[in-house]
Amino acid sequence: MTAAGIENRDFLTSGMLSSRKRSEKSILARTDLSGGPRKLYNAFVQVQAGRWSLLLLMPFVVSACSSSPRGVIILCAGDSLTAEAYPHFLQRILNREGPKSRVLNYGRSGNTSGEYLSFLVRNRERLAAERPDFVLLELGTNDVRADVDFTPTERFVAQMKEIVAVFRGFRGRTGRPPRLFLATIPPVPEGTPFPFTPESVRRVAAEINPAIRVLAEAEGLPLLDVNGFFLENPALLPGVHPSAEGYRRLARAWHDFLKPWLDDARRT
C-alpha cells in the first residue's frame, strides 16, 4: 500500500468491510453531483503510528516489498454503469469466495470516453499509485447520447486506445503492468427518453459495440459481453441503468469471467 493511498481520503479502498455498512439502496441511489472522484464503499483500516509503530508496520512493509504480494487489487473504470454499484457487489462476492481482494471504484457518472480520458490523464499518478493487478474498463453509453456528449465513433475508438495506453503504463506491486479487460456496453432500451434517441439505440448495436470488439481483438484484451448478457436478461435493464438485481448479476458475470485469472492469483 502506498503512502498516497493512505493520505488521499477522496479515494478510499474497499478491501475490508466497514462496521458501518451502507444499505444497498443508498449505494444505488448515490449520484456524484460534484463531478469529483467517487468514494469507494469500504474504508481500509489505517494503522496509527505510535510507540510500537515499527513493530506494527513491519509486516505491511514486508508485504508491500514482496515480489509475490498477497491479495488482488481490481480497479473498475467507466461511467455510471460502473460508479453506481457493481464494484460493491463484486467486492462482496470476493469477500465470500476469495481470493483476498480490494475492489476500487473509479467509475465517473456521466462521463464519455473523452471525459474519462481527461480524468485519467489529470489523475494518472494518483490512480497508478493504487498499483492495480486488474483493470476492468467499460465506457461508451454516454458517447451515444444525442446532446453535447455525442461522440463520433472514430473519436470514441481513438480515445479508448489512449485510455488503454495509460492503464498499460501502470505497474502493479510485482512490477508488471495490470491485466486489462474490456466490456461491451448494454443496449439502450427502446423508448429511453432524451438525451437518448432511436439513433442512440442503433449506434450501440451497429457502431460502438463492434468498435469495442475490434479494439479488444487488436489490443489482445479479454472481452466481457455485457451487451449480450442484458439482451438475454432484458428485465434486468429497465432503462439505461440496470436494476439492483441487474447490478448484482453484472458483478457475478464479471467474477465468473475473471475466475481463471483470479485462480492464478490465488495460486501465487
C-alpha positions as CSV (number, residue, x, y, z in Angstrom):
1,M,0.0,0.0,0.0
2,T,1.4,3.4,-1.0
3,A,1.5,6.5,1.2
4,A,-0.6,8.3,-1.4
5,G,-3.3,5.7,-1.0
6,I,-3.3,6.3,2.8
7,E,-3.3,10.0,2.7
8,N,-5.9,10.6,0.0
9,R,-9.2,10.4,1.7
10,D,-11.1,11.1,-1.6
11,F,-10.1,7.7,-2.9
12,L,-10.8,5.1,-0.1
13,T,-10.2,1.5,-0.8
14,S,-12.8,-1.2,-0.2
15,G,-10.8,-4.3,0.8
16,M,-12.3,-4.6,4.3
17,L,-16.0,-4.4,5.3
18,S,-16.8,-1.3,7.3
19,S,-18.5,-1.7,10.6
20,R,-20.9,0.9,9.4
21,K,-22.5,-1.0,6.5
22,R,-24.3,1.1,3.9
23,S,-27.6,-0.3,2.6
24,E,-27.7,-1.3,-1.0
25,K,-30.5,1.1,-1.6
26,S,-28.4,4.1,-0.5
27,I,-25.5,2.9,-2.6
28,L,-27.6,2.5,-5.7
29,A,-29.2,6.0,-5.2
30,R,-25.9,7.8,-4.8
31,T,-25.2,10.3,-7.5
32,D,-21.8,12.1,-8.0
33,L,-23.2,15.7,-8.3
34,S,-19.9,17.3,-7.6
35,G,-18.1,15.8,-10.5
36,G,-15.3,14.8,-8.1
37,P,-13.9,11.3,-7.6
38,R,-16.4,8.9,-6.1
39,K,-15.6,7.4,-2.7
40,L,-15.4,3.6,-2.6
41,Y,-17.7,1.6,-0.4
42,N,-15.4,0.1,2.3
43,A,-12.7,2.0,4.3
44,F,-9.3,0.5,4.6
45,V,-8.0,0.2,8.2
46,Q,-5.2,2.6,8.8
47,V,-2.5,1.7,11.4
48,Q,-1.9,4.5,13.8
49,A,1.8,5.2,14.3
50,G,2.8,5.3,17.9
51,R,5.2,3.9,20.4
52,W,5.2,0.5,18.8
53,S,4.7,1.6,15.2
54,L,7.8,0.0,13.8
55,L,6.7,-3.4,15.1
56,L,3.2,-2.9,13.9
57,L,4.1,-1.7,10.5
58,M,6.8,-4.2,9.7
59,P,4.5,-7.0,8.3
60,F,2.9,-4.4,6.0
61,V,6.3,-3.1,4.8
62,V,7.5,-6.7,4.1
63,S,4.2,-7.5,2.2
64,A,4.5,-4.3,0.1
65,C,8.0,-5.1,-0.9
66,S,7.4,-8.8,-1.6
67,S,7.8,-10.0,-5.2
68,S,4.6,-12.1,-4.7
69,P,2.3,-9.9,-2.6
70,R,-0.9,-11.5,-1.3
71,G,-4.2,-10.4,-2.4
72,V,-5.5,-8.9,-5.7
73,I,-6.3,-5.2,-6.5
74,I,-9.0,-4.7,-9.0
75,L,-9.6,-1.2,-10.4
76,C,-13.0,-0.7,-12.1
77,A,-13.1,2.1,-14.6
78,G,-16.1,3.5,-16.5
79,D,-19.2,5.7,-16.4
80,S,-22.2,5.5,-14.1
81,L,-22.7,1.8,-15.0
82,T,-19.5,1.3,-13.0
83,A,-19.9,4.1,-10.5
84,E,-23.3,3.2,-9.2
85,A,-23.0,-0.4,-7.8
86,Y,-21.4,-3.4,-9.5
87,P,-17.9,-2.9,-7.9
88,H,-19.6,-3.0,-4.5
89,F,-21.3,-6.3,-5.3
90,L,-18.1,-7.7,-6.8
91,Q,-16.3,-6.9,-3.6
92,R,-18.9,-8.8,-1.6
93,I,-18.6,-11.9,-3.9
94,L,-14.8,-11.8,-3.4
95,N,-15.1,-11.4,0.3
96,R,-17.2,-14.6,0.4
97,E,-15.4,-16.7,-2.2
98,G,-11.9,-15.3,-2.5
99,P,-9.3,-14.7,-3.3
100,K,-8.5,-11.9,-0.9
101,S,-9.1,-8.7,-3.0
102,R,-9.6,-4.9,-2.9
103,V,-12.0,-3.6,-5.5
104,L,-11.6,0.1,-6.3
105,N,-14.4,2.0,-7.9
106,Y,-13.2,4.7,-10.2
107,G,-16.4,5.0,-12.2
108,R,-17.4,8.5,-13.2
109,S,-21.1,9.2,-13.6
110,G,-22.0,10.9,-16.9
111,N,-18.5,10.5,-18.5
112,T,-18.0,10.0,-22.1
113,S,-14.8,8.3,-23.3
114,G,-13.2,11.7,-23.8
115,E,-14.2,12.9,-20.3
116,Y,-12.9,9.8,-18.7
117,L,-9.6,10.1,-20.7
118,S,-9.2,13.7,-19.3
119,F,-9.9,12.5,-15.8
120,L,-7.4,9.7,-16.2
121,V,-4.7,11.9,-17.5
122,R,-5.2,14.5,-14.7
123,N,-5.1,11.8,-12.1
124,R,-2.6,9.4,-13.6
125,E,-0.2,9.4,-10.7
126,R,-3.0,9.0,-8.1
127,L,-4.5,6.0,-9.9
128,A,-1.2,4.5,-10.7
129,A,-0.3,4.6,-7.0
130,E,-3.1,2.1,-6.4
131,R,-0.9,-0.4,-8.3
132,P,-3.8,-2.5,-9.6
133,D,-3.4,-6.0,-10.8
134,F,-6.6,-6.0,-12.9
135,V,-8.4,-3.1,-14.7
136,L,-12.0,-3.5,-15.8
137,L,-12.9,-0.9,-18.4
138,E,-16.4,-0.3,-19.7
139,L,-17.3,3.0,-21.5
140,G,-19.5,4.1,-24.4
141,T,-23.0,4.6,-23.2
142,N,-22.7,8.4,-22.8
143,D,-20.9,8.6,-26.2
144,V,-24.2,7.7,-28.0
145,R,-26.2,10.5,-26.4
146,A,-27.8,13.0,-28.8
147,D,-26.8,16.1,-26.9
148,V,-23.3,17.7,-26.4
149,D,-21.9,14.4,-25.3
150,F,-22.4,12.9,-28.8
151,T,-19.1,11.3,-29.8
152,P,-18.3,10.1,-33.4
153,T,-17.3,6.5,-33.4
154,E,-13.8,7.3,-34.8
155,R,-13.1,9.6,-32.0
156,F,-14.5,7.1,-29.5
157,V,-12.1,4.5,-30.7
158,A,-9.1,6.9,-30.6
159,Q,-10.0,7.9,-27.0
160,M,-10.4,4.3,-25.9
161,K,-7.0,3.4,-27.3
162,E,-5.5,6.3,-25.3
163,I,-7.2,5.1,-22.2
164,V,-5.8,1.6,-22.7
165,A,-2.3,3.0,-23.2
166,V,-2.5,5.0,-20.0
167,F,-3.5,1.9,-18.0
168,R,-0.8,-0.1,-19.6
169,G,1.7,2.3,-18.3
170,F,0.7,1.5,-14.7
171,R,2.7,-1.1,-12.7
172,G,1.4,-3.5,-10.1
173,R,3.2,-4.5,-6.9
174,T,5.2,-7.1,-8.8
175,G,6.4,-4.5,-11.4
176,R,4.2,-5.9,-14.2
177,P,1.5,-3.9,-16.0
178,P,-2.0,-4.7,-14.9
179,R,-4.2,-7.1,-16.8
180,L,-6.8,-5.1,-18.7
181,F,-10.3,-6.3,-19.5
182,L,-12.8,-4.6,-21.8
183,A,-16.6,-4.9,-21.8
184,T,-19.3,-4.1,-24.4
185,I,-22.0,-1.7,-23.3
186,P,-25.6,-2.6,-22.6
187,P,-28.3,-1.9,-25.1
188,V,-30.2,1.3,-24.8
189,P,-33.9,0.2,-24.4
190,E,-36.4,1.4,-27.0
191,G,-38.3,4.4,-25.7
192,T,-35.5,5.7,-23.4
193,P,-36.0,9.5,-23.1
194,F,-33.7,12.2,-24.4
195,P,-30.8,12.7,-24.5
196,F,-31.0,9.1,-25.9
197,T,-32.8,8.7,-29.2
198,P,-33.5,5.9,-31.7
199,E,-30.2,6.8,-33.2
200,S,-28.5,6.0,-29.9
201,V,-30.2,2.6,-29.9
202,R,-28.9,2.0,-33.4
203,R,-25.3,3.2,-32.6
204,V,-24.9,0.8,-29.7
205,A,-25.5,-2.2,-31.9
206,A,-24.1,-1.0,-35.2
207,E,-21.1,1.2,-34.2
208,I,-20.0,1.3,-30.6
209,N,-20.0,-2.4,-29.6
210,P,-18.5,-3.6,-32.9
211,A,-15.7,-1.0,-32.3
212,I,-15.1,-2.3,-28.8
213,R,-14.9,-5.8,-30.1
214,V,-12.4,-4.8,-32.8
215,L,-10.3,-2.8,-30.2
216,A,-10.3,-5.8,-27.8
217,E,-9.0,-8.1,-30.6
218,A,-6.4,-5.6,-31.8
219,E,-5.1,-4.9,-28.3
220,G,-5.3,-8.6,-27.2
221,L,-7.7,-7.8,-24.3
222,P,-10.2,-10.2,-22.9
223,L,-13.7,-9.0,-23.6
224,L,-16.8,-9.5,-21.4
225,D,-20.0,-9.3,-23.5
226,V,-22.2,-7.2,-21.2
227,N,-24.4,-6.3,-24.1
228,G,-25.2,-10.0,-24.7
229,F,-25.9,-10.5,-21.0
230,F,-28.6,-7.8,-20.9
231,L,-30.1,-8.9,-24.3
232,E,-30.6,-12.3,-22.7
233,N,-32.0,-10.7,-19.5
234,P,-33.9,-7.6,-20.6
235,A,-35.9,-7.4,-17.3
236,L,-32.6,-6.5,-15.5
237,L,-32.3,-3.4,-17.7
238,P,-35.4,-1.2,-17.2
239,G,-33.7,1.8,-18.6
240,V,-30.2,3.0,-19.3
241,H,-29.1,1.7,-15.9
242,P,-29.7,-1.8,-14.6
243,S,-32.0,-2.7,-11.7
244,A,-30.5,-3.6,-8.3
245,E,-30.6,-7.2,-9.3
246,G,-29.1,-6.3,-12.6
247,Y,-26.1,-4.8,-10.9
248,R,-25.7,-7.9,-8.7
249,R,-25.9,-10.2,-11.7
250,L,-23.4,-8.0,-13.6
251,A,-21.0,-8.3,-10.7
252,R,-21.4,-12.1,-10.8
253,A,-20.8,-12.1,-14.6
254,W,-17.6,-10.1,-14.0
255,H,-16.5,-12.5,-11.3
256,D,-17.2,-15.6,-13.3
257,F,-15.4,-14.1,-16.3
258,L,-12.3,-13.2,-14.2
259,K,-12.2,-16.5,-12.4
260,P,-9.4,-18.1,-14.4
261,W,-7.1,-15.1,-13.7
262,L,-8.3,-15.0,-10.0
263,D,-7.5,-18.6,-9.6
264,D,-4.0,-17.9,-11.0
265,A,-3.6,-15.1,-8.5
266,R,-4.8,-17.4,-5.7
267,R,-2.0,-19.9,-6.6
268,T,0.7,-17.2,-6.5
